[in-house]
Amino acid sequence: MIRVKSGLFILCFFIAAVPELFAQLPPIFDGNPIAAQAQKDARVRMYLSPQRILWQSDQSGKYIKDAQYLLKPGNGQAELVNKNLITLKSDGQSEPGILLDFGKEIHGGIQLVTGLMQNQKPLKVRIRFGESASEAMSSIDSLSGATNDHAIRDMMVELPWLGGMEFGNTGFRFVRIDLVEPNRELLLKEVRAVFSYRDIPYVGSFHSSDARLNEIWATGAYTVHLNMQQYLWDGIKRDRLVWVGDMHPEIMTINTVFGYNEVVPKSLDLIREVNPLPSWMNGISSYSMWWIRIQRDWYRYQGQRDYLEAQRSYLVALLHHLMTKIKGNEEQLDGMRFLDWPSSENQPAIHAGLQAMMVMTFKDGAELCRILGEEETAKKCDEAIGRLKKHVPDPANSKQAASLMALAGLMPAEKANKDYIAVGGTKNFSTFYGYYMLQAKAKAGDYQGGLDNIREYWGGMLDLGATTFWEDFNLDWMKNAGRIDELVPEGKIDVHAAYGDYCYKNFRHSLAHGWASGPTAWLTEHVLGVQVLEPGCKVLQIKPHLGDLKFVAGTFPTPYGVVNIKHTKLENGKIKTEISGPAEVRVIQ
């Protein structure tokens, strides 16, 4: 009896120390207060075999033999039968290496299964993950920008004799493996990617007569899906953090594709709890405003009154704190004054953008306060809007600032589009604020311009081999560029190694960044035409804008079920619309 109690204590201690390992507990732990601390991980794991061998250091068969076996599906189990194994040999002069392509960017790590080797001692290998082929071939140095920031993507590890090991926790598509210990032989049975993700359905959908737009919509959805990890991250390689401003396009995509998911309130609550007032979220004043704007949009789409009620005290206090940052009729925000990185050196544009952000934030705040019965604060928000609208800054030739001013009503949307946003097409677009540029174009009625911009700018990343959308992109990068899914040919420019600025220089640049998913939400809202008029999607207005498309069909998730929509352009130019959905959702056309 004593021995049983002792073992139970040790096991309970282990559960308390490593709770995430225990998704479900045996009945013996029912009611145990220590076991109650265990947390179930919402993610699942999937094992993926490589799709192709992109490079290997030796083709003669002397140092690498039978590499093709790695392309066969495996089972992750070491076996006593040495059959269908790849052999890597080192002799002190050569360190054999191989580059594997898993076909699409994923989040997770790598599993290696070894064979029955003559030398039973562990042996050292080097593993390098890459979002591009060239990143997986790079070394960490100050020239290429390759780093181990936030996630270790370049590591030395030991493999066991006749066993399996898993390494890594990052975003990648490519993996390079090198045998670095001299005079050793490595027998590999399998190398599989360990894909970690939330196993959730894609409830929303978009299918049109333009295959390029369809792929862009799906790529934006997949990019955000990858970033729905423990929390909603900005990127799966870096920064793997909850940046609340970055979350707004992501959350609009989640509303569009997945509907309700617990990662959103979980992340919003985290950023609220770790940034008590009067501090700004992430140290950035505009990001605290984005938190309010997200709360409004989340409530509009999901209609969860209980969750909104839980935000009452912080929301009201934050709105009052923002009111203290108005001097006369102008915003006087402190903390880091930031819209996005490409506009970060244009201080007049930042002022114009923050002035607009204040107007929109107080408008959203007033709406939420009236829902909560906080009429006094709502009136003060209205008064703040009235003061702020008396000061209309110059956008300083910034598409970011002009877009926000148009959306805030500080500038006619038609003027913002004609004089700033549409000038030069997608020149000076950014992946984050590109969403608000598209929103401003829609407000100006330039839906065709929005479609053309999406095809050119976000489609440009696809043309370079992207399977997810990037932290930043410039169409000028496409000149003489090699693809990211190939080793860059001589005479071509390595896009991932050559470009980037600020915090995303060279290989540090994230190639799976959720803030770049704006076209997914935009295409559903403005082309499929789904406008949410009442909280919880109780009333939808379907108002399509097909532009040059012949048809568009799709689905839209609501708390009550899926709405099915199809628009077909007739020969006379009119649109035939077919809609079906749950009885609880009223649809206006």
C-alpha positions in Angstrom: 0.0 0.0 0.0 2.8 2.4 0.8 4.5 1.6 -2.5 1.3 2.4 -4.4 0.9 5.7 -2.6 4.5 6.6 -3.4 4.1 5.8 -7.0 0.8 7.7 -7.2 2.6 10.8 -5.7 5.4 10.6 -8.2 3.0 10.3 -11.1 0.8 13.1 -9.9 3.9 15.3 -9.4 4.9 14.5 -13.0 1.4 15.4 -14.3 1.6 18.8 -12.4 5.0 19.5 -13.8 4.2 18.6 -17.4 0.4 19.0 -17.7 0.3 19.4 -21.5 1.3 15.7 -21.9 -2.0 14.6 -20.4 -5.0 15.2 -22.7 -7.1 12.5 -20.9 -6.4 10.9 -17.5 -7.2 7.4 -16.2 -10.2 7.2 -13.8 -7.9 6.9 -10.8 -7.2 10.6 -11.1 -10.8 11.7 -11.1 -11.3 14.5 -8.6 -7.5 14.7 -7.9 -6.7 18.4 -7.5 -3.2 18.0 -9.0 -4.4 16.2 -12.0 -7.0 18.9 -12.5 -4.2 21.2 -13.5 -3.5 19.2 -16.7 -4.3 21.0 -20.0 -5.4 19.4 -23.2 -3.7 20.6 -26.3 -6.2 21.7 -29.0 -3.7 20.7 -31.8 -3.1 17.4 -33.5 0.0 15.9 -35.2 0.2 14.5 -38.7 3.3 12.8 -40.2 4.2 13.8 -43.7 6.7 12.2 -46.0 8.9 14.4 -48.2 7.6 15.0 -51.8 11.0 15.3 -53.4 14.8 15.4 -52.9 15.8 18.9 -54.0 19.6 18.5 -53.5 22.2 16.0 -52.2 25.9 16.6 -51.8 26.9 13.4 -53.5 25.6 11.7 -56.7 28.3 9.1 -57.0 26.9 6.7 -54.4 30.1 6.8 -52.3 28.7 9.1 -49.6 24.9 8.9 -50.1 23.2 5.8 -51.3 19.5 5.0 -52.0 18.2 8.4 -51.1 15.0 7.7 -53.0 13.7 5.5 -50.1 13.0 8.6 -48.1 10.2 9.4 -50.4 8.2 6.3 -49.5 5.6 6.6 -46.7 6.8 5.3 -43.4 5.3 4.3 -40.0 7.8 5.9 -37.6 8.9 2.6 -36.2 12.5 1.3 -36.0 12.9 -2.3 -37.2 15.4 -5.1 -36.8 15.4 -5.7 -40.5 17.7 -3.3 -42.4 15.6 -2.9 -45.5 15.1 0.0 -47.9 17.4 2.3 -45.9 19.3 5.4 -47.1 23.0 5.4 -46.2 25.1 8.5 -45.5 28.9 8.0 -44.9 31.4 10.5 -43.8 35.2 10.1 -44.0 36.7 13.2 -42.5 36.8 14.9 -45.9 33.2 14.8 -46.8 30.1 15.5 -44.7 27.1 14.1 -46.7 23.9 16.2 -46.8 20.5 16.1 -48.4 17.7 18.7 -48.9 14.1 17.5 -48.6 11.0 19.3 -49.8 7.7 18.6 -48.0 5.6 20.3 -50.7 4.0 23.0 -48.6 4.9 25.3 -45.7 3.9 23.7 -42.3 4.4 24.2 -38.6 6.1 21.5 -36.5 9.3 19.5 -36.6 11.0 16.5 -38.1 11.1 12.8 -37.2 14.2 10.7 -38.0 14.2 6.9 -37.7 17.5 5.1 -37.8 18.4 1.5 -38.7 20.5 -1.2 -37.3 24.0 0.3 -37.6 27.3 -1.5 -36.7 28.4 1.3 -34.4 25.9 1.5 -31.6 27.1 4.9 -30.3 24.9 8.0 -30.9 26.0 10.0 -33.9 25.8 13.8 -34.6 23.8 15.3 -37.5 23.0 18.9 -38.3 19.4 19.8 -39.1 18.4 23.0 -40.9 14.8 24.1 -41.5 13.8 26.6 -44.1 10.7 28.4 -45.3 12.6 28.7 -48.6 15.0 26.2 -50.2 17.9 28.7 -49.8 17.1 29.3 -46.1 17.5 25.6 -45.4 20.9 25.7 -47.2 22.0 28.8 -45.2 24.2 29.1 -42.1 23.5 31.5 -39.3 25.6 34.6 -39.8 25.3 38.4 -40.1 25.4 38.4 -43.9 22.4 36.2 -44.8 20.2 37.2 -41.9 19.5 33.5 -41.0 18.8 33.3 -37.3 17.6 31.0 -34.5 15.4 33.8 -33.1 12.1 32.6 -31.5 12.5 29.1 -33.0 15.6 27.0 -33.4 15.8 26.2 -37.1 19.6 25.3 -37.3 20.7 22.7 -34.7 23.2 20.0 -34.0 21.6 16.8 -32.6 22.4 13.2 -31.7 20.6 10.3 -33.2 20.3 6.9 -31.5 21.2 3.5 -32.7 18.1 1.8 -34.0 15.5 4.3 -32.8 13.4 7.3 -33.6 13.8 11.0 -32.5 11.8 14.2 -33.2 13.3 17.6 -33.4 12.2 21.2 -34.1 9.3 23.5 -33.5 9.1 26.1 -36.3 7.7 27.0 -39.6 9.2 25.3 -42.7 8.8 23.6 -46.0 12.4 22.4 -46.5 14.8 20.4 -44.3 18.5 19.8 -44.8 20.2 17.0 -42.9 24.0 16.6 -42.8 26.1 13.9 -41.2 28.7 16.0 -39.4 30.5 13.4 -37.3 33.6 12.1 -39.2 34.1 8.5 -40.1 30.6 7.4 -39.3 27.8 5.7 -41.2 24.2 6.7 -40.8 21.4 4.4 -41.8 18.1 6.2 -42.1 14.8 4.4 -42.4 12.6 7.5 -42.5 12.6 11.3 -42.3 9.1 12.6 -41.8 7.7 16.1 -41.0 5.7 16.3 -37.8 2.8 18.7 -38.8 1.2 20.4 -35.7 -2.1 22.2 -36.4 -5.7 22.6 -35.2 -7.9 20.0 -36.9 -10.8 22.3 -37.8 -13.0 22.4 -40.9 -12.8 25.1 -43.5 -16.5 26.1 -43.2 -16.2 29.2 -45.4 -15.3 28.8 -49.1 -14.8 30.9 -52.2 -14.8 29.6 -55.8 -15.0 31.9 -58.8 -14.3 31.9 -62.6 -10.7 33.0 -61.8 -8.5 30.2 -60.6 -5.8 32.7 -59.4 -8.2 34.5 -57.1 -9.4 31.1 -55.8 -5.8 30.1 -55.0 -5.2 33.5 -53.3 -8.3 33.1 -51.1 -7.2 29.6 -50.1 -3.6 30.6 -49.4 -4.7 33.4 -47.1 -7.0 31.0 -45.2 -4.2 28.4 -44.9 -1.7 31.0 -43.7 -3.9 32.0 -40.8 -4.7 28.4 -40.1 -1.0 27.6 -39.6 -0.8 30.5 -37.1 -3.7 29.3 -35.0 -1.4 27.5 -32.6 -1.5 27.6 -28.7 -2.4 31.3 -29.4 -2.9 33.3 -32.5 0.6 34.1 -33.7 1.9 36.5 -36.3 4.2 34.0 -37.9 5.1 30.3 -37.3 8.9 30.9 -37.7 9.0 34.3 -36.2 7.9 36.0 -34.1 5.5 33.3 -32.8 3.9 36.0 -30.6 0.5 37.6 -30.0 0.8 40.9 -31.7 -2.7 42.3 -31.3 -2.6 44.7 -34.3 -1.4 41.9 -36.6 -4.4 39.9 -35.4 -7.1 42.1 -36.9 -6.7 40.8 -40.5 -6.2 37.3 -39.1 -9.4 37.5 -37.1 -11.4 38.8 -40.1 -10.1 35.7 -42.0 -11.1 33.4 -39.1 -14.6 34.9 -39.1 -14.7 34.3 -42.9 -13.3 30.8 -43.0 -13.6 29.0 -39.7 -16.2 30.9 -37.7 -15.8 30.8 -34.0 -12.6 29.4 -32.6 -11.3 29.6 -29.0 -7.9 30.8 -30.1 -9.3 34.3 -30.7 -10.7 35.1 -27.2 -7.8 33.2 -25.6 -5.3 35.5 -27.4 -7.3 38.7 -26.8 -7.5 37.8 -23.1 -3.8 37.0 -22.9 -2.8 40.4 -24.4 -5.2 42.2 -22.0 -3.9 40.4 -19.0 -0.2 40.9 -19.6 -0.7 44.6 -20.5 -2.6 46.2 -17.5 -3.5 49.8 -18.0 -2.1 52.4 -18.5 0.4 50.3 -20.5 -0.2 49.9 -24.3 -0.6 46.5 -25.7 2.7 45.3 -27.1 4.0 48.7 -26.2 2.3 50.2 -29.2 -0.6 52.7 -28.8 -2.3 51.8 -32.0 -2.3 48.1 -31.0 -4.5 48.9 -28.0 -6.9 50.5 -30.4 -6.8 47.4 -32.6 -7.9 45.4 -29.5 -11.0 47.5 -29.3 -11.6 47.3 -33.0 -11.2 43.5 -32.9 -13.6 43.2 -30.0 -16.2 45.0 -32.1 -15.7 42.8 -35.1 -15.6 39.6 -33.1 -18.9 40.5 -31.4 -20.4 41.5 -34.8 -19.6 38.1 -36.3 -19.9 35.8 -33.3 -22.5 37.6 -31.1 -21.2 36.3 -27.8 -22.6 38.6 -25.2 -21.1 36.9 -22.2 -17.6 37.3 -23.6 -18.2 41.0 -24.4 -19.5 41.5 -20.8 -16.2 40.1 -19.5 -14.4 42.9 -21.3 -16.5 45.7 -19.8 -14.1 47.1 -17.2 -11.0 47.0 -19.3 -12.8 48.3 -22.4 -14.3 51.3 -20.6 -11.0 52.1 -18.8 -9.0 51.9 -22.1 -11.5 54.2 -23.9 -11.1 56.8 -21.0 -7.3 56.4 -21.2 -7.4 57.0 -24.9 -9.4 60.2 -24.3 -6.5 61.6 -22.3 -4.4 61.4 -25.4 -6.3 64.1 -27.3 -4.9 67.6 -27.2 -7.3 70.1 -28.7 -8.6 68.2 -31.7 -5.4 66.1 -32.4 -4.2 62.8 -31.2 -1.2 62.9 -28.9 -0.6 59.2 -28.5 2.6 58.1 -26.8 4.3 54.8 -26.6 5.5 53.4 -29.9 3.8 55.4 -32.7 3.3 52.8 -35.4 1.1 51.8 -38.3 3.2 49.3 -40.2 6.9 48.9 -40.9 7.0 50.4 -44.5 5.4 53.6 -43.1 7.4 53.7 -39.9 9.8 56.5 -41.0 7.0 58.8 -42.3 6.0 60.6 -39.1 3.4 62.9 -40.7 1.7 59.8 -42.2 1.8 58.1 -38.8 0.0 61.1 -37.3 -2.6 61.1 -40.0 -3.1 57.3 -39.6 -3.3 57.5 -35.8 -5.8 60.4 -36.0 -8.0 58.1 -38.2 -7.5 55.2 -35.9 -8.7 57.2 -33.0 -11.9 58.1 -34.8 -12.6 54.5 -35.8 -11.7 53.2 -32.3 -14.1 55.6 -30.6 -16.8 54.8 -33.0 -16.4 51.0 -32.3 -16.0 51.8 -28.6 -19.3 53.8 -28.5 -21.1 50.9 -30.3 -19.8 48.4 -27.8 -20.6 50.6 -24.8 -24.2 51.1 -25.9 -24.6 47.3 -26.2 -23.2 47.1 -22.6 -25.4 49.9 -21.3 -22.3 52.2 -20.7 -24.1 55.2 -22.2 -22.0 57.8 -20.4 -18.8 56.5 -21.9 -20.5 56.1 -25.3 -21.4 59.8 -25.2 -17.8 60.7 -24.4 -16.7 58.6 -27.3 -19.1 60.6 -29.6 -17.7 63.9 -28.2 -14.1 62.7 -28.9 -15.0 61.8 -32.5 -16.5 65.2 -33.0 -13.3 66.9 -31.8 -11.0 64.6 -33.8 -12.9 65.1 -37.0 -12.2 68.9 -36.9 -8.5 68.1 -37.6 -7.8 66.5 -40.9 -4.1 65.8 -41.4 -2.3 65.5 -44.7 -1.7 61.8 -45.5 1.9 62.6 -46.5 1.6 60.6 -49.7 1.1 57.4 -47.7 -1.3 54.8 -48.9 -1.5 53.5 -45.4 -2.6 56.8 -43.9 -4.9 57.6 -46.8 -6.7 54.3 -46.5 -7.3 54.8 -42.7 -8.5 58.3 -43.3 -11.0 57.1 -46.0 -12.3 54.4 -43.7 -12.6 56.9 -40.8 -14.5 59.4 -42.9 -11.7 62.0 -42.6 -11.3 62.0 -46.4 -13.7 61.0 -49.2 -12.9 57.4 -50.2 -12.9 58.3 -53.9 -10.3 61.0 -53.3 -8.1 58.7 -51.2 -8.2 56.1 -53.9 -7.7 58.3 -56.8 -5.0 60.5 -55.3 -3.1 58.0 -53.3 -4.1 54.3 -53.1 -4.5 53.7 -56.9 -1.4 55.7 -57.9 1.2 53.3 -59.3 -1.1 50.2 -58.8 0.3 48.1 -56.0 3.5 50.1 -55.6 4.0 50.9 -51.9 1.4 48.3 -50.9 2.2 46.3 -47.8 1.0 42.8 -46.8 -0.5 44.1 -43.5 -2.1 47.4 -44.5 -2.9 46.1 -48.0 -6.1 44.8 -46.4 -7.1 48.4 -45.4 -6.1 49.7 -48.8 -8.5 47.2 -50.4 -11.2 48.1 -47.9 -10.8 51.8 -48.8 -11.0 50.9 -52.5 -14.2 49.0 -51.8 -15.6 52.1 -50.0 -14.7 54.1 -53.1 -16.6 51.7 -55.3 -13.4 50.5 -57.0 -14.0 46.8 -56.7 -12.4 46.0 -60.1 -9.3 47.9 -59.0 -9.2 45.8 -55.8 -9.4 42.5 -57.8 -6.6 43.7 -60.0 -4.5 44.6 -57.0 -5.0 41.2 -55.4 -4.1 39.3 -58.6 -0.9 41.3 -59.0 0.4 41.8 -55.5 -0.6 38.6 -53.6 -0.5 36.6 -56.8 3.1 37.8 -57.2 4.1 35.8 -54.1 2.4 32.7 -55.6 4.4 33.2 -58.8 7.6 33.0 -56.8 6.6 29.6 -55.3 4.8 30.7 -52.1 2.3 28.4 -50.4 1.7 30.9 -47.6 1.7 34.8 -47.7 4.7 36.7 -46.4 5.5 39.3 -43.8 6.3 41.8 -46.5 6.5 41.9 -50.3 7.4 44.3 -53.0 6.6 43.7 -56.7 10.1 45.1 -57.6 11.5 41.9 -56.0 10.2 39.9 -58.9 12.7 41.4 -61.3 15.1 38.6 -62.3 14.1 36.6 -59.2 14.5 32.9 -58.5 11.6 30.9 -57.0 11.7 30.1 -53.3 10.9 26.5 -53.9 14.1 25.9 -56.0 17.8 26.4 -55.5 18.4 29.8 -57.1 20.1 29.5 -60.5 23.2 31.4 -61.2 22.4 34.9 -62.4 19.1 35.0 -60.6 18.3 36.9 -57.4 17.6 35.0 -54.2 14.4 36.8 -53.0 14.6 35.4 -49.5 18.3 36.2 -49.0 18.4 39.5 -50.8 15.4 41.5 -49.6 13.6 42.7 -46.5 14.1 45.6 -44.1 13.6 46.6 -40.4 13.0 43.5 -38.3 12.6 41.2 -41.3 15.9 41.4 -43.2 17.0 38.6 -45.5 16.3 35.1 -44.2 14.8 36.4 -40.9 11.9 37.4 -43.1 8.8 35.4 -42.2 7.2 33.7 -45.2 4.0 32.6 -43.3 2.6 35.8 -41.7 -1.1 35.9 -40.9 -1.4 39.6 -41.3 -1.1 39.1 -45.0 -4.4 37.2 -45.3 -6.5 40.3 -46.0 -7.7 39.2 -49.5 -9.4 36.2 -48.1 -11.7 38.3 -45.9 -12.1 41.0 -48.6 -13.1 38.6 -51.4 -15.8 37.1 -49.2 -17.1 40.4 -48.0 -17.1 42.3 -51.2 -17.1 39.8 -54.1 -19.2 37.1 -52.6 -20.8 40.1 -51.0 -21.4 39.0 -47.4 -22.0 42.0 -45.1 -22.8 41.4 -41.4 -25.5 43.9 -40.2 -26.4 42.6 -36.8 -24.4 40.8 -34.1 -24.0 37.1 -34.4 -24.8 37.2 -38.1 -28.5 37.4 -37.4 -28.9 39.7 -40.4 -26.7 39.5 -43.5 -26.8 41.7 -46.5 -25.6 39.9 -49.7 -24.3 42.5 -52.1 -21.9 41.0 -54.7 -19.4 42.9 -56.8 -18.2 40.5 -59.5 -16.1 42.9 -61.6 -14.8 40.9 -64.5 -15.8 37.6 -63.0 -18.4 35.4 -64.7 -19.5 33.7 -61.4 -18.6 33.3 -57.8 -19.9 30.8 -55.3 -19.1 30.1 -51.7 -20.1 29.4 -48.2 -20.1 31.6 -45.1 -20.0 30.4 -41.4 -22.5 31.8 -38.9 -23.1 30.8 -35.3 -26.4 29.2 -36.6 -24.9 27.3 -39.5 -23.6 27.7 -43.1 -25.0 30.2 -45.6 -24.6 29.0 -49.2 -24.3 31.7 -51.9 -23.9 31.6 -55.7 -23.8 34.6 -58.1 -23.9 34.1 -61.9 -23.4 37.0 -64.3 -26.0 36.7 -67.1 -25.5 37.8 -70.7 -27.3 41.1 -70.1 -24.8 41.9 -67.3 -27.3 41.3 -64.5 -26.4 39.0 -61.5 -28.5 35.9 -60.7 -28.2 35.1 -57.0 -29.0 31.9 -55.2 -28.9 31.8 -51.4 -29.7 29.2 -48.8 -29.0 29.0 -45.1 -30.3 28.6 -41.5 -33.7 30.0 -40.7 -32.2 32.0 -37.8 -30.2 34.2 -40.3 -32.2 36.8 -42.1 -30.7 37.7 -45.5 -31.2 41.0 -47.2 -30.4 41.4 -50.9 
